[in-house]
Amino acid sequence: MSKVITWDLGDNFIDNLSGFILEEFKRPDFDTSTSLSINPKRSRRVDFSNLACVFGGRRPGLFLRKSLSEKIKKPFYPPKVFTIDEFVEYIVAEPKLKLISDLEAAYSIYKIAAEIAPGLLNKRETFSEFLPWAREISSFIEQLDLEDISDSSLKDIEKSAKIGYEIPESINALLERIVAIRRAYQENLSKKDLYTRGRLYRQASQKIKDKDFKEFESIIFCNFFYLQKTESRIMKEIKAKGKGLYLFQGSGQDWSVLEKNFREFDSRFEPPVNKAASPELKFYQAFDKQSEAALVGEIFKKIENKQDTVIVLPQADNLIAVLSEISPAVDECNISMGYPLARSSLYALFVVLRRAQESRRGQKVYTRDYLNLIRHPMVKNLKIIQDPAATRVIVHKLEELISASQPSTISGSLFLELSQIESEDKIYSLATETLESMGIDFSQSQCRKLLRKLHQLLFLNWQEADSFSKFSKSLTEFLLFLIENSSLDKFPFNLKVIEKLMTLAEELGNLTFSDEPFSLSQIWDIFEQKLSYEKIAFSGSPLKGTQILGLFETRSLSFENVIITGMNEGVLPKLKIYEPLVPREVMLNLGLNRLEKEEEIQRYQFNSLVASSRRAYLIYEKNPAKERSRFIEEIFWKIQREKSQYLTPEIPLSSFSLIASLRKYQIPKTPQVIESLKAQVYSASRINTYLQCPLKFYYQYVLGLKAKDDLLDEPQSWHIGNFIHEILEETFSDFKGRKPSIDDKFVKHFFARMDKKFDQQLAARMRSDSFLLKRIIRKRLESFLDQEKERPVKRLVGLEEKRSSSLDFSGYSLNFNYTLDRIDELEDSSLLIIDYKTGGSDIMPKSFNSLKNMPLERESIKENIKSFQLPLYYHFISREFPEKSLNAELYNLRTLEHNQFISDLDYSQREKLIKICLESLEVIIDELFDSGIPFLPEREERKCQNCPFKGFCF
């Protein structure tokens, strides 16, 4: 029997292997020609326990036992199955050794670098800042150990580094000291009886000479591909002992790695025979991740033998979407790939929890982050006392009070002490009132106790966490409270996340440096980095149902149906094009060609899986940002070569059937609505709203909806406009009935009031950039006051005056309310109505020549009248002062431009102009009261984008 055997890439490796074992290692109680026991009555089992099978991973061993069981059909002792990692541990056989955690390894390298090569810590002095580098250095040393790179080889690199590679100085500093760093790291591991995977492999490759493996008749190395130097040395040593069998799959002519393996084992290549039939290949195009998942669902639904089907997801982030698509058609499935913890709801909770801790100012919490944390669904639904509804109600009342939906001592503040929040009695009175209306008996003292417990859990417990041991304690307490007082147990996946987090909390508490002091920011940064790497394992049976696996979990396995998603460059193959730490030139000098190695490994795994299937369904995303995988391009090239013509298969593009409704969304005007509309008191802004968009008018003035003003939000333009209006009213009110005097005393008084008001109203809602807004407003108002000194004002007649009037139309009369920003009597005794504007555009009617031939229709009125504000102001004031010459204007406080309603050219036609405006207004009011014309949306993309009701329109 040859010691090195290779089978065709399209063969079922596990089936071949079980047959090989039964044939080559015949047992007296088993007849391989019939696959039946010779004497079924005998109780002695078929025994293969003195055989060892070594695989790259754990899963193939399970499938081997299943295959042997199906062929032997009676109880038997299976071969001893190892993963390669387990086999290496078996060789070293030192139970006291413990695998070092990644944080322990990183911290060890951090301390060593600080001592041996302090230049590496330049601009990354803290552990959290150095952590990504420490991980890269650890990974580099791991590769050196796995490939058994000697210190002498590294010294050549050190010499070159002293001359200087064309790389950052910090990298040269690392390479200059890499031997010392590696030795110090290895010594540290030895002292603490810790090991890394690379160190263990290196030890095994050295100890292998002393092992005789007398407990095994043969050791079968199953379907290995790329061999690290330490692996190769172990296998060759076992071959020299006459114990090794080496089973490969594929041709050395097709795979350079296999050719190298055959040379390593002094084996002449034997071409595989009985080449399997080529699988049926089908290709599909998707346009995004969700459509990829939808395609998987459609393909899976049509597959008959779902038990012998694998769905390969190169990226786990699409797992949930795929599960939801296949769930109607799947009976059993096994998921053997890790799902990123960072995509869980608990991770989102820890993100807002961290933000709430880090944004504190001393004992004060930033109220925006405070509310984001307590509003998180897992927090506000905690059963802290009696009923989770109590927590929800208290959280909602807190939000109302802090954001100033209801006035209180804590309203609108950006930063608050927890004690300030707890001492606001209005929280408890409002909460108990609401709970009572819900039929829940809950006292104010219970509310107070609940809020204090919430603060303890979310803030106080974390404030003193200045070491990993304290942080671990706070984290454990927090997780235990969630388990006992939340609805986590209703969602099994969350329990898996909690289990992983509890393990992580224990790991942090057991770190050798857990009692060393760290800043809270550092600890959270390290914790969040740790979470971003963690994966959540699913429970299931690896031998039952449809398998959902990553590419490497399919090693040595064969399936009738194979569905592979993510067939795009950068996903499959997924390659690390750029080395973030050690340059490619250095890696090549050391014989480490990771890029080429990774590409061939992934190509081999892909081809092996597809070749051994009957049908393979390959799905990729087609869009300008993503390129089709080179693996698919290689398949197309082979097809074209075989057919001797350039031919690309037609590939269906995923699509969804969507019937778009052409019906315009509309709200009918019922008799009750019409009656309500006629009873309302109107304003120019109401009429303008209806003119611009009837549907917006319906939401705002019929239903009474409005966007909530949250005092914790940054000030919007209308807040700034109101602020300026108010300061002008407060300061200019002293001039009412007389000529404004803009002297130095007034200017000083004006800006003192402005500064005080700004700090109270706007600065409290802003963070560090409030000074910039204040400076801009001050600059604008300085220019405004300079211009006011020059304006020919005789007397200030009115300021921010609220007035009422009415208008008579054919068959009905409407009441109007309006507020005049300012009325001036000019030196020529004429009156000027001023409407201040702080925005960028001033909307007013066009000239008389444009209006006189205007059709009295909605679209024409909207285009030409634009706004009824100045026409209505002019009409109402002209009735009050009929003997006065009158005009109105928009005064833009940003540009200091004055836009008159009636120009000098049109002034002689003012009566006709106003008549046109009032007739246009009547047309719009008639339409408003017309039950045959529903409330319809006006589709204007720019305006709709900023509309508070855009979510209601469809």
PyMOL commands that set and color helices and strands:
alter all, ss='L'
color gray80, all
select helices_A, chain A and resi 13-24+59-72+84-92+102-116+118-121+127-146+151-163+169-176+178-191+197-210+229-240+256-264+289-302+306-308+316-326+341-343+345-358+367-374+377-380+388-402+418-422+425-437+444-463+468-485+488-490+492-509+520-533+551-554+584-589+594-611+630-643+671-679+684-692+694-702+717-735+744-761+763-765+770-790+848-851+858-864+869-880+907-928+941-945+950-952
alter helices_A, ss='H'
color red, helices_A
select strands_A, chain A and resi 4-7+30-31+36-37+46-47+51-55+76-77+80-83+98-99+194-195+218-222+244-249+280-286+309-312+333-336+339-340+364-366+415-417+535-536+546-549+561-564+615-621+793-809+812-826+831-837+886-892+898-900
alter strands_A, ss='S'
color yellow, strands_A
deselect
rebuild
show_as cartoon
